[in-house]
Amino acid sequence: MWRQTLVACLGLALVSLYVFAILRHPLVGPGVWIGVALGAANSRLFQVTASRLATVEGGFQRRPFVGGVLMRLGAVSAVALVLVALVPPIGWGALVGVALFQMLFLAISSKTVLHQRKQELPGKAQ
């Protein structure tokens, strides 16, 4: 799922370079690339942390898990907001890139889970 999201986002980020250049906002495109990179890094670090803090029973060690989530979200938000303050077109592009990555990741993950659920329904041919 992560790779599918990354490939889709990189394709859209590539298109954004062209589209925003035509719309006379050439700095927004690179900002989208930065945002996609931030979203991908955040997502990958989440997966690594979740697998490291998972217990044998399938739960999580909550305290370090929540702390890690808050630190990552804070770092991504801080980078994006600093970019908005210093170079607004790049910063807004970065916010769009992060949102794009998260929305595509949610959509692809949801599609995968729904497909798996459909396969688990009784009476379905395997």
C-alpha positions, 0 to 999 in steps of 0.5 A, a space after each residue: 500500500 505504501 509503495 502504491 501511494 508513493 508511486 501515485 503521489 510522485 506521478 501527481 507531484 510530477 504533473 503539479 510541476 507542469 501545471 503550476 508552472 503553466 499557472 505562473 506559480 512555479 514554486 508551488 510544484 517543488 513545494 508539492 514534492 517536499 510535502 509528498 516527501 514529508 508525508 512519505 517519511 511520516 508514514 514510513 516512520 509510523 509503520 516502523 514505530 508501530 511494528 517495533 512497539 507492537 506487543 505479542 498480543 497485537 496491542 501497542 505500548 501506548 505511551 511511547 507510541 503516542 509520543 512518537 506520533 505527536 513528535 512526528 506530526 509536530 515536526 511535519 507541521 513545523 517544517 510546513 509552517 516554517 516554509 509557509 512563513 519563509 517562502 509561501 508558495 513552496 510552503 503551501 505546496 508542501 501542505 498540499 503535498 502532505 495532504 495529497 499523500 495522506 488522502 491517497 494513502 487512506 484511499 488505497 488502504 481502504 480499497 485494500 481492506 474492503 477487498 480483503 473483507 469481501 474475500 472473507 465473506 461467507 459463501 464467497 468462492 476463494 
